[in-house]
Amino acid sequence: MHASNEQKSGDSKESFYEEVEQVFDLFPKYHMKILLGDFKAKVGRENIFKPTVGLESVQQDSNDDGVRIVNFPTSKNLKSTMFTH
C-alpha cells in the first residue's frame, strides 16, 4: 500500500485510509503496534497538534494527509505516538 498524493481525488484517499484502518484492526491487541509508511503527510506546527507532534515540525502547515495521520491514533485510543521526517 502507498498513500495517494495530495492531488488525488477524495475517494481515492478515503479508500486508502479505510484500508489502512482495516489492516490495523486485523492485528491482535498487543502491547505495541507500529505503523510505518510514507503517508505523504505534512504535519505542521498548528497548536492543536502540539500534544501529539511536539514543539518542532519541518512543515509550517499541515496538509489533508497530515491531519488524517495525526487523527488516526486518537481515533484508535492509542496512548503514544511518534512522527519523524
Summary of the structure (lengths in Angstrom):
residues: 85
radius of gyration: 13.0
end to end distance: 19.0
largest distance: 36.2
contacts: 173
relative contact order: 0.18
helix: 42%
strand: 0%
